[in-house]
Amino acid sequence: MQDAFVGSWARESHLSAEILGSLHDLNHRFLDLAAARTGWVAGRVAPLSAAQRAAAAGCPYALFDLRFQDDGHWQMRLQNFGPWRVADEPTVHDDTVSFVRLALFYTWHVAASEGLKAQLLLGMNGSTAAAFRRITVNQLSGLVATEAVYLSARWSGCTAYWNALTAAASRADPKALRRVQLYGLQLAAAARLPGP
């Protein structure tokens, strides 16, 4: 049943194989990047082999986050494309900048289509997705340097999720991976619920 639910969620959301394939590639690249860093998520991801990371990356949602749920941040950033000077740019590793460049292009592409794709895949609010639709692809490069410092694991505060994901991937357990994917969908849905 869980396998059917995750598969039907992707189909009913009108997610093409290309959109999901690109997302899986980004997730895998993010996990590789996270494994090379420090922190508790890195400690969970680093022991996984490339094949295990690829299995973990197969989620129908982003495993990375760039503050997509923060409407205020993105509304301000997408309206104010001021000139950046070299001295203003934060110091970030080149591989992180490269990943963020790809992630922002993917985000722009997904947000450019009407509907809930950006919200479902990335945890983005509707107004942020609409703001991304109003910018051009050329404006994305101005965001990369400033947004790279915000790259993090999605649901980084949920140790149960990341422990379950990495444990299922390390055991090569497809059923457990599907349960974790369902858990992630529940986390994504819970984040969309209005607060008390």
Disulfide bonds with the S-S distance in Angstrom:
none
